[in-house]
């Protein structure tokens, strides 16, 4: 299985951010620093996307406990 739903956009954003980070680091500190930033961004982005995708496409906060709802209006 590949990327699904919104995680395609997250992965594209991670790759775009990595390329932008490479360009900025390359201009400021040189090629090796640019590669380090590129690899760090790609690895971090890929790990985040895979972790989030494993939790599910529609992952939401799940409250645990017993909840009692009283009626707000009388019928």
C-alpha positions, -999 to 999 in steps of 0.1 A, spaced: 0 0 0 11 35 -7 2 69 6 -35 77 9 -56 107 12 -42 138 29 -8 121 35 0 125 -2 0 163 4 20 159 36 46 139 18 48 165 -10 51 192 16 79 173 33 98 169 0 92 205 -10 104 217 24 135 194 21 144 209 -13 139 244 0 160 237 31 187 222 9 188 254 -13 190 277 18 216 256 35 236 253 3 236 291 -1 246 297 35 270 269 45 278 248 14 270 215 -3 276 192 26 254 212 50 227 213 23 228 175 20 226 171 57 195 193 59 180 175 29 184 141 44 172 153 78 140 168 63 132 138 41 138 113 70 117 133 94 89 139 69 88 103 59 87 91 95 59 115 104 38 106 74 42 68 80 35 72 117 4 93 111 -9 70 83 -6 39 105 -29 56 130 -55 59 102 -68 84 77 -95 97 100 -75 97 132 -91 118 159 -88 122 196 -105 94 215 -119 103 249 -120 74 273 -144 71 302 -181 72 310 -200 102 299 -236 110 311 -255 135 291 -286 151 306 -314 164 285 -312 201 279 -349 205 270 -380 188 281 -401 171 255 
